[in-house]
Amino acid sequence: MTRKTWLSGVLRRAGGVLRRRFGRVSYREKRRADLVTAADLESQRLILQSLRREFPGDDFKAEEDAARLTGAERLWLIDPLDGTANYAHGYPASCVSIGLLRRGEPELGGVYDPFRDELFLAERGRGATLNGRRLRVSGARRVADSLLITGFAYDRAERADFYLARFKAFLTRCHDVRRSGSAALDMAWIAAGRADGFWEFSLNPWDVAAGWLLIEEAGGKVTDFDGRRWRDPLTLGARTLASNGRVHAEMLRVLRGVR
């Protein structure tokens, strides 16, 4: 079995867990506003059991405190349920997200939205697809013509003014700003051309690894807030700017201009 075939299958199986448990879950807080449900844990167990069986030499790091970090050539970054707060409240905007890095570079990525039955897949050098159809980013050339997406980090109660200043800077320049509560879905939707740009602070590698490749293979761009491409596999997402590429430089200028 190829890794891409495995990825496609395990995303759908883990998504099946989310569908089956949806609307019937309790949750606990890992910290304020950072939730975990039984669905997170069951989805992760399914993914890791399959991964260990099929590719025992590969490393992995998953959201719910599971990792194998031996320095192997390949590293899987796994979010078994992205958008847990949505899920815990019965709000259907969640997904499973899995990205594969090879020597620090994205090689495979997949996001599965079980509520829309949408499977986003990307392979380095082979493009990005949605349910088998080729994806391309949008054609917007100015922030003024853009629909943007963002999210707020878990320290938002303490740093609300900091995040809202950047939200206001974009809101007053673009068509509108959305907030879905799932960074992995946000990035998949940038790849699909449904929105033009996305920014967020303090994401984790498993939140963004799949979306990184989806966007690049669909013709877009992903960097930090200094415009630099990510390098350290374990700090991906600390400052995430993703776009169709055409509005990227302008979005960087807006972020740099907020004090």
Phi and psi in degrees as GROMACS dihedral restraints (atoms count N, CA, C in turn):
[ dihedral_restraints ]
;  ai    aj    ak    al  type     phi  dphi    fc
    3     4     5     6     1   -74.7    20    10
    4     5     6     7     1   160.1    20    10
    6     7     8     9     1   -65.2    20    10
    7     8     9    10     1   -34.7    20    10
    9    10    11    12     1   -66.6    20    10
   10    11    12    13     1   -42.4    20    10
   12    13    14    15     1   -62.5    20    10
   13    14    15    16     1   -44.0    20    10
   15    16    17    18     1   -59.8    20    10
   16    17    18    19     1   -45.5    20    10
   18    19    20    21     1   -58.9    20    10
   19    20    21    22     1   -48.0    20    10
   21    22    23    24     1   -57.8    20    10
   22    23    24    25     1   -44.9    20    10
   24    25    26    27     1   -69.4    20    10
   25    26    27    28     1   -43.1    20    10
   27    28    29    30     1   -72.0    20    10
   28    29    30    31     1   -31.6    20    10
   30    31    32    33     1   -61.5    20    10
   31    32    33    34     1   -44.3    20    10
   33    34    35    36     1   -67.4    20    10
   34    35    36    37     1   -38.8    20    10
   36    37    38    39     1   -67.3    20    10
   37    38    39    40     1   -42.3    20    10
   39    40    41    42     1   -66.3    20    10
   40    41    42    43     1   -37.3    20    10
   42    43    44    45     1   -62.0    20    10
   43    44    45    46     1   -32.8    20    10
   45    46    47    48     1   -62.5    20    10
   46    47    48    49     1   -36.6    20    10
   48    49    50    51     1   -60.1    20    10
   49    50    51    52     1   -45.6    20    10
   51    52    53    54     1   -63.6    20    10
   52    53    54    55     1   -42.5    20    10
   54    55    56    57     1   -62.0    20    10
   55    56    57    58     1   -45.4    20    10
   57    58    59    60     1   -64.4    20    10
   58    59    60    61     1   -36.9    20    10
   60    61    62    63     1   -91.3    20    10
   61    62    63    64     1    -7.8    20    10
   63    64    65    66     1   -61.8    20    10
   64    65    66    67     1   133.8    20    10
   66    67    68    69     1    83.4    20    10
   67    68    69    70     1     0.0    20    10
   69    70    71    72     1  -135.3    20    10
   70    71    72    73     1    39.6    20    10
   72    73    74    75     1  -121.9    20    10
   73    74    75    76     1   148.3    20    10
   75    76    77    78     1  -105.7    20    10
   76    77    78    79     1   170.4    20    10
   78    79    80    81     1  -145.5    20    10
   79    80    81    82     1   163.5    20    10
   81    82    83    84     1  -129.3    20    10
   82    83    84    85     1   157.9    20    10
   84    85    86    87     1   -94.1    20    10
   85    86    87    88     1   124.0    20    10
   87    88    89    90     1   -73.6    20    10
   88    89    90    91     1   -37.1    20    10
   90    91    92    93     1  -157.9    20    10
   91    92    93    94     1   177.8    20    10
   93    94    95    96     1   -54.8    20    10
   94    95    96    97     1   124.4    20    10
   96    97    98    99     1    69.7    20    10
   97    98    99   100     1     3.9    20    10
   99   100   101   102     1  -109.3    20    10
  100   101   102   103     1   102.7    20    10
  102   103   104   105     1  -105.1    20    10
  103   104   105   106     1   158.3    20    10
  105   106   107   108     1  -138.4    20    10
  106   107   108   109     1   140.9    20    10
  108   109   110   111     1  -122.6    20    10
  109   110   111   112     1   169.0    20    10
  111   112   113   114     1   -61.7    20    10
  112   113   114   115     1   -28.3    20    10
  114   115   116   117     1   -66.6    20    10
  115   116   117   118     1   -40.9    20    10
  117   118   119   120     1   -53.7    20    10
  118   119   120   121     1   -49.6    20    10
  120   121   122   123     1   -70.3    20    10
  121   122   123   124     1   -40.2    20    10
  123   124   125   126     1   -67.9    20    10
  124   125   126   127     1   -42.5    20    10
  126   127   128   129     1   -60.1    20    10
  127   128   129   130     1   -44.4    20    10
  129   130   131   132     1   -64.9    20    10
  130   131   132   133     1   -42.0    20    10
  132   133   134   135     1   -59.3    20    10
  133   134   135   136     1   -44.2    20    10
  135   136   137   138     1   -59.6    20    10
  136   137   138   139     1   -47.2    20    10
  138   139   140   141     1   -63.8    20    10
  139   140   141   142     1   -47.6    20    10
  141   142   143   144     1   -71.1    20    10
  142   143   144   145     1   -36.8    20    10
  144   145   146   147     1   -60.6    20    10
  145   146   147   148     1   -43.2    20    10
  147   148   149   150     1   -68.1    20    10
  148   149   150   151     1   -41.9    20    10
  150   151   152   153     1   -63.1    20    10
  151   152   153   154     1   -45.1    20    10
  153   154   155   156     1   -62.4    20    10
  154   155   156   157     1   -35.3    20    10
  156   157   158   159     1   -72.2    20    10
  157   158   159   160     1   -44.8    20    10
  159   160   161   162     1   -82.5    20    10
  160   161   162   163     1   -37.4    20    10
  162   163   164   165     1  -136.1    20    10
  163   164   165   166     1    67.2    20    10
  165   166   167   168     1   -64.8    20    10
  166   167   168   169     1   -18.1    20    10
  168   169   170   171     1   -87.7    20    10
  169   170   171   172     1    -8.0    20    10
  171   172   173   174     1   -83.6    20    10
  172   173   174   175     1   145.7    20    10
  174   175   176   177     1   -82.5    20    10
  175   176   177   178     1   163.7    20    10
  177   178   179   180     1  -153.8    20    10
  178   179   180   181     1   155.7    20    10
  180   181   182   183     1  -141.6    20    10
  181   182   183   184     1   123.1    20    10
  183   184   185   186     1  -119.6    20    10
  184   185   186   187     1   158.0    20    10
  186   187   188   189     1   -62.1    20    10
  187   188   189   190     1   -42.4    20    10
  189   190   191   192     1   -88.5    20    10
  190   191   192   193     1    59.6    20    10
  192   193   194   195     1    58.9    20    10
  193   194   195   196     1    45.5    20    10
  195   196   197   198     1  -133.6    20    10
  196   197   198   199     1   131.1    20    10
  198   199   200   201     1  -155.5    20    10
  199   200   201   202     1   149.5    20    10
  201   202   203   204     1  -133.6    20    10
  202   203   204   205     1   109.0    20    10
  204   205   206   207     1  -127.4    20    10
  205   206   207   208     1    89.5    20    10
  207   208   209   210     1  -106.5    20    10
  208   209   210   211     1    -3.3    20    10
  210   211   212   213     1    89.1    20    10
  211   212   213   214     1    17.8    20    10
  213   214   215   216     1   -62.7    20    10
  214   215   216   217     1   159.8    20    10
  216   217   218   219     1   -61.9    20    10
  217   218   219   220     1   -34.5    20    10
  219   220   221   222     1  -113.9    20    10
  220   221   222   223     1   138.6    20    10
  222   223   224   225     1  -131.3    20    10
  223   224   225   226     1   120.9    20    10
  225   226   227   228     1   -91.6    20    10
  226   227   228   229     1   133.6    20    10
  228   229   230   231     1  -116.2    20    10
  229   230   231   232     1   118.6    20    10
  231   232   233   234     1  -123.5    20    10
  232   233   234   235     1   124.2    20    10
  234   235   236   237     1  -116.1    20    10
  235   236   237   238     1   105.1    20    10
  237   238   239   240     1   -71.9    20    10
  238   239   240   241     1   -19.2    20    10
  240   241   242   243     1  -157.4    20    10
  241   242   243   244     1    99.3    20    10
  243   244   245   246     1   -94.3    20    10
  244   245   246   247     1   128.0    20    10
  246   247   248   249     1    97.5    20    10
  247   248   249   250     1    40.9    20    10
  249   250   251   252     1   -65.0    20    10
  250   251   252   253     1   -38.0    20    10
  252   253   254   255     1   -61.4    20    10
  253   254   255   256     1   -42.2    20    10
  255   256   257   258     1   -57.0    20    10
  256   257   258   259     1   -51.2    20    10
  258   259   260   261     1   -60.0    20    10
  259   260   261   262     1   -44.6    20    10
  261   262   263   264     1   -63.7    20    10
  262   263   264   265     1   -27.1    20    10
  264   265   266   267     1   -97.1    20    10
  265   266   267   268     1     6.1    20    10
  267   268   269   270     1    77.0    20    10
  268   269   270   271     1    23.2    20    10
  270   271   272   273     1  -100.1    20    10
  271   272   273   274     1   114.3    20    10
  273   274   275   276     1   -80.7    20    10
  274   275   276   277     1    68.8    20    10
  276   277   278   279     1  -139.7    20    10
  277   278   279   280     1    77.0    20    10
  279   280   281   282     1  -146.5    20    10
  280   281   282   283     1   167.0    20    10
  282   283   284   285     1  -160.7    20    10
  283   284   285   286     1   172.4    20    10
  285   286   287   288     1  -106.2    20    10
  286   287   288   289     1   135.5    20    10
  288   289   290   291     1  -134.1    20    10
  289   290   291   292     1   128.2    20    10
  291   292   293   294     1  -137.9    20    10
  292   293   294   295     1   126.5    20    10
  294   295   296   297     1  -122.9    20    10
  295   296   297   298     1   147.8    20    10
  297   298   299   300     1  -119.4    20    10
  298   299   300   301     1   123.5    20    10
  300   301   302   303     1  -103.7    20    10
  301   302   303   304     1   140.8    20    10
  303   304   305   306     1  -120.9    20    10
  304   305   306   307     1   114.5    20    10
  306   307   308   309     1    53.2    20    10
  307   308   309   310     1    39.8    20    10
  309   310   311   312     1    85.3    20    10
  310   311   312   313     1    -6.4    20    10
  312   313   314   315     1  -105.9    20    10
  313   314   315   316     1   140.6    20    10
  315   316   317   318     1   -66.5    20    10
  316   317   318   319     1   130.2    20    10
  318   319   320   321     1  -113.8    20    10
  319   320   321   322     1   -40.6    20    10
  321   322   323   324     1  -139.6    20    10
  322   323   324   325     1   149.8    20    10
  324   325   326   327     1  -153.7    20    10
  325   326   327   328     1   142.7    20    10
  327   328   329   330     1  -148.4    20    10
  328   329   330   331     1   140.9    20    10
  330   331   332   333     1  -130.8    20    10
  331   332   333   334     1   129.1    20    10
  333   334   335   336     1  -121.0    20    10
  334   335   336   337     1   122.4    20    10
  336   337   338   339     1   -98.8    20    10
  337   338   339   340     1   103.2    20    10
  339   340   341   342     1   -72.9    20    10
  340   341   342   343     1   -16.1    20    10
  342   343   344   345     1   -83.1    20    10
  343   344   345   346     1   -25.6    20    10
  345   346   347   348     1  -110.0    20    10
  346   347   348   349     1    -0.5    20    10
  348   349   350   351     1    51.8    20    10
  349   350   351   352     1    50.0    20    10
  351   352   353   354     1  -112.6    20    10
  352   353   354   355     1   119.7    20    10
  354   355   356   357     1  -110.8    20    10
  355   356   357   358     1   110.4    20    10
  357   358   359   360     1   -95.8    20    10
  358   359   360   361     1   127.9    20    10
  360   361   362   363     1  -134.4    20    10
  361   362   363   364     1   144.9    20    10
  363   364   365   366     1  -142.1    20    10
  364   365   366   367     1   144.7    20    10
  366   367   368   369     1  -133.5    20    10
  367   368   369   370     1   134.1    20    10
  369   370   371   372     1   -52.9    20    10
  370   371   372   373     1   123.7    20    10
  372   373   374   375     1    79.8    20    10
  373   374   375   376     1    -1.0    20    10
  375   376   377   378     1  -122.0    20    10
  376   377   378   379     1     8.2    20    10
  378   379   380   381     1    87.9    20    10
  379   380   381   382     1   179.0    20    10
  381   382   383   384     1  -123.7    20    10
  382   383   384   385     1   146.7    20    10
  384   385   386   387     1  -136.1    20    10
  385   386   387   388     1   158.2    20    10
  387   388   389   390     1  -125.0    20    10
  388   389   390   391     1   112.9    20    10
  390   391   392   393     1    48.6    20    10
  391   392   393   394     1    40.1    20    10
  393   394   395   396     1    89.8    20    10
  394   395   396   397     1    -8.8    20    10
  396   397   398   399     1   -96.0    20    10
  397   398   399   400     1   136.2    20    10
  399   400   401   402     1   -63.5    20    10
  400   401   402   403     1   138.3    20    10
  402   403   404   405     1  -102.4    20    10
  403   404   405   406     1   145.1    20    10
  405   406   407   408     1  -137.9    20    10
  406   407   408   409     1   142.5    20    10
  408   409   410   411     1   -67.6    20    10
  409   410   411   412     1   170.3    20    10
  411   412   413   414     1   -72.6    20    10
  412   413   414   415     1   172.8    20    10
  414   415   416   417     1  -104.8    20    10
  415   416   417   418     1     5.2    20    10
  417   418   419   420     1   -58.0    20    10
  418   419   420   421     1   137.2    20    10
  420   421   422   423     1  -112.1    20    10
  421   422   423   424     1    -9.6    20    10
  423   424   425   426     1  -135.5    20    10
  424   425   426   427     1   148.3    20    10
  426   427   428   429     1   -57.6    20    10
  427   428   429   430     1   -34.9    20    10
  429   430   431   432     1   -60.1    20    10
  430   431   432   433     1   -22.2    20    10
  432   433   434   435     1  -105.5    20    10
  433   434   435   436     1    14.1    20    10
  435   436   437   438     1  -109.2    20    10
  436   437   438   439     1   151.0    20    10
  438   439   440   441     1  -103.9    20    10
  439   440   441   442     1   122.5    20    10
  441   442   443   444     1  -112.4    20    10
  442   443   444   445     1   162.1    20    10
  444   445   446   447     1  -131.8    20    10
  445   446   447   448     1   146.0    20    10
  447   448   449   450     1  -147.6    20    10
  448   449   450   451     1   178.5    20    10
  450   451   452   453     1  -151.3    20    10
  451   452   453   454     1   168.2    20    10
  453   454   455   456     1  -121.1    20    10
  454   455   456   457     1   136.8    20    10
  456   457   458   459     1   -69.5    20    10
  457   458   459   460     1   168.4    20    10
  459   460   461   462     1   -68.1    20    10
  460   461   462   463     1   -15.1    20    10
  462   463   464   465     1   -90.4    20    10
  463   464   465   466     1    22.6    20    10
  465   466   467   468     1   -63.4    20    10
  466   467   468   469     1   -28.5    20    10
  468   469   470   471     1   -65.5    20    10
  469   470   471   472     1   -36.0    20    10
  471   472   473   474     1   -83.8    20    10
  472   473   474   475     1   -26.5    20    10
  474   475   476   477     1  -123.1    20    10
  475   476   477   478     1    32.6    20    10
  477   478   479   480     1   -57.1    20    10
  478   479   480   481     1   -44.1    20    10
  480   481   482   483     1   -63.7    20    10
  481   482   483   484     1   -37.2    20    10
  483   484   485   486     1   -60.8    20    10
  484   485   486   487     1   -49.4    20    10
  486   487   488   489     1   -70.6    20    10
  487   488   489   490     1   -38.3    20    10
  489   490   491   492     1   -70.2    20    10
  490   491   492   493     1   -27.5    20    10
  492   493   494   495     1   -62.7    20    10
  493   494   495   496     1   -40.7    20    10
  495   496   497   498     1   -73.5    20    10
  496   497   498   499     1   -37.2    20    10
  498   499   500   501     1   -59.5    20    10
  499   500   501   502     1   -46.6    20    10
  501   502   503   504     1   -62.5    20    10
  502   503   504   505     1   -40.5    20    10
  504   505   506   507     1   -59.7    20    10
  505   506   507   508     1   -39.5    20    10
  507   508   509   510     1   -80.3    20    10
  508   509   510   511     1   -40.6    20    10
  510   511   512   513     1   -57.9    20    10
  511   512   513   514     1   -35.0    20    10
  513   514   515   516     1   -82.3    20    10
  514   515   516   517     1    -2.5    20    10
  516   517   518   519     1  -116.0    20    10
  517   518   519   520     1   -18.0    20    10
  519   520   521   522     1  -115.8    20    10
  520   521   522   523     1   179.9    20    10
  522   523   524   525     1   -64.9    20    10
  523   524   525   526     1   -44.7    20    10
  525   526   527   528     1  -175.5    20    10
  526   527   528   529     1   168.8    20    10
  528   529   530   531     1  -125.4    20    10
  529   530   531   532     1   134.5    20    10
  531   532   533   534     1  -110.3    20    10
  532   533   534   535     1   156.7    20    10
  534   535   536   537     1  -140.7    20    10
  535   536   537   538     1   107.6    20    10
  537   538   539   540     1   -92.0    20    10
  538   539   540   541     1   -25.8    20    10
  540   541   542   543     1    87.6    20    10
  541   542   543   544     1     8.0    20    10
  543   544   545   546     1  -139.9    20    10
  544   545   546   547     1   103.1    20    10
  546   547   548   549     1   -63.5    20    10
  547   548   549   550     1   -36.3    20    10
  549   550   551   552     1   -63.4    20    10
  550   551   552   553     1   -43.0    20    10
  552   553   554   555     1   -65.9    20    10
  553   554   555   556     1   -40.5    20    10
  555   556   557   558     1   -55.4    20    10
  556   557   558   559     1   -46.0    20    10
  558   559   560   561     1   -70.5    20    10
  559   560   561   562     1   -36.7    20    10
  561   562   563   564     1   -61.7    20    10
  562   563   564   565     1   -37.7    20    10
  564   565   566   567     1   -73.1    20    10
  565   566   567   568     1   -30.0    20    10
  567   568   569   570     1   -62.6    20    10
  568   569   570   571     1   -45.3    20    10
  570   571   572   573     1   -60.1    20    10
  571   572   573   574     1   -33.6    20    10
  573   574   575   576     1   -83.0    20    10
  574   575   576   577     1    -2.3    20    10
  576   577   578   579     1    79.3    20    10
  577   578   579   580     1    13.8    20    10
  579   580   581   582     1   -81.6    20    10
  580   581   582   583     1   -18.6    20    10
  582   583   584   585     1  -147.5    20    10
  583   584   585   586     1   168.7    20    10
  585   586   587   588     1  -108.8    20    10
  586   587   588   589     1   -24.9    20    10
  588   589   590   591     1  -158.7    20    10
  589   590   591   592     1   155.5    20    10
  591   592   593   594     1  -145.8    20    10
  592   593   594   595     1   136.7    20    10
  594   595   596   597     1  -137.8    20    10
  595   596   597   598     1   146.5    20    10
  597   598   599   600     1  -164.3    20    10
  598   599   600   601     1   147.0    20    10
  600   601   602   603     1   -95.1    20    10
  601   602   603   604     1   153.0    20    10
  603   604   605   606     1    62.0    20    10
  604   605   606   607     1    34.1    20    10
  606   607   608   609     1   -80.2    20    10
  607   608   609   610     1   166.7    20    10
  609   610   611   612     1  -108.8    20    10
  610   611   612   613     1   162.3    20    10
  612   613   614   615     1   -55.3    20    10
  613   614   615   616     1   -39.3    20    10
  615   616   617   618     1   -70.9    20    10
  616   617   618   619     1   -19.6    20    10
  618   619   620   621     1   -71.5    20    10
  619   620   621   622     1   -32.1    20    10
  621   622   623   624     1  -119.6    20    10
  622   623   624   625     1   -12.0    20    10
  624   625   626   627     1   -60.1    20    10
  625   626   627   628     1   -44.4    20    10
  627   628   629   630     1   -69.4    20    10
  628   629   630   631     1   -45.5    20    10
  630   631   632   633     1   -61.9    20    10
  631   632   633   634     1   -33.4    20    10
  633   634   635   636     1   -54.1    20    10
  634   635   636   637     1   -52.7    20    10
  636   637   638   639     1   -71.9    20    10
  637   638   639   640     1   -38.8    20    10
  639   640   641   642     1   -53.9    20    10
  640   641   642   643     1   -47.3    20    10
  642   643   644   645     1   -68.6    20    10
  643   644   645   646     1   -45.5    20    10
  645   646   647   648     1   -62.5    20    10
  646   647   648   649     1   -41.6    20    10
  648   649   650   651     1   -73.3    20    10
  649   650   651   652     1   -18.0    20    10
  651   652   653   654     1   -91.1    20    10
  652   653   654   655     1     2.5    20    10
  654   655   656   657     1   100.5    20    10
  655   656   657   658     1     7.3    20    10
  657   658   659   660     1   -98.4    20    10
  658   659   660   661     1  -163.4    20    10
  660   661   662   663     1  -141.3    20    10
  661   662   663   664     1   142.2    20    10
  663   664   665   666     1  -134.2    20    10
  664   665   666   667     1   127.5    20    10
  666   667   668   669     1  -145.9    20    10
  667   668   669   670     1   179.1    20    10
  669   670   671   672     1   -84.9    20    10
  670   671   672   673     1  -172.3    20    10
  672   673   674   675     1   -80.6    20    10
  673   674   675   676     1    -0.2    20    10
  675   676   677   678     1  -100.2    20    10
  676   677   678   679     1     4.4    20    10
  678   679   680   681     1    80.8    20    10
  679   680   681   682     1    13.4    20    10
  681   682   683   684     1   -96.6    20    10
  682   683   684   685     1   140.2    20    10
  684   685   686   687     1   -70.3    20    10
  685   686   687   688     1   143.8    20    10
  687   688   689   690     1   -63.0    20    10
  688   689   690   691     1   145.8    20    10
  690   691   692   693     1  -127.1    20    10
  691   692   693   694     1   -42.2    20    10
  693   694   695   696     1   -87.5    20    10
  694   695   696   697     1   115.4    20    10
  696   697   698   699     1   -58.9    20    10
  697   698   699   700     1   -26.3    20    10
  699   700   701   702     1   -95.8    20    10
  700   701   702   703     1     2.3    20    10
  702   703   704   705     1  -124.3    20    10
  703   704   705   706     1    14.5    20    10
  705   706   707   708     1   -55.4    20    10
  706   707   708   709     1   138.5    20    10
  708   709   710   711     1    93.4    20    10
  709   710   711   712     1    -6.4    20    10
  711   712   713   714     1   -56.0    20    10
  712   713   714   715     1   -38.8    20    10
  714   715   716   717     1  -138.9    20    10
  715   716   717   718     1   110.4    20    10
  717   718   719   720     1  -113.8    20    10
  718   719   720   721     1   121.7    20    10
  720   721   722   723     1  -124.5    20    10
  721   722   723   724     1   119.4    20    10
  723   724   725   726     1  -129.3    20    10
  724   725   726   727     1   140.1    20    10
  726   727   728   729     1  -157.7    20    10
  727   728   729   730     1   178.6    20    10
  729   730   731   732     1   -72.9    20    10
  730   731   732   733     1    -0.4    20    10
  732   733   734   735     1    91.7    20    10
  733   734   735   736     1   -35.6    20    10
  735   736   737   738     1   -75.0    20    10
  736   737   738   739     1   -32.2    20    10
  738   739   740   741     1  -101.5    20    10
  739   740   741   742     1     7.2    20    10
  741   742   743   744     1   -63.3    20    10
  742   743   744   745     1   -49.9    20    10
  744   745   746   747     1   -62.5    20    10
  745   746   747   748     1   -39.6    20    10
  747   748   749   750     1   -67.3    20    10
  748   749   750   751     1   -39.5    20    10
  750   751   752   753     1   -63.6    20    10
  751   752   753   754     1   -38.5    20    10
  753   754   755   756     1   -59.7    20    10
  754   755   756   757     1   -42.6    20    10
  756   757   758   759     1   -63.4    20    10
  757   758   759   760     1   -39.7    20    10
  759   760   761   762     1   -63.9    20    10
  760   761   762   763     1   -46.4    20    10
  762   763   764   765     1   -61.0    20    10
  763   764   765   766     1   -42.1    20    10
  765   766   767   768     1   -69.1    20    10
  766   767   768   769     1   -23.9    20    10
  768   769   770   771     1   -85.7    20    10
  769   770   771   772     1    -7.6    20    10
  771   772   773   774     1   -85.4    20    10
  772   773   774   775     1   130.9    20    10
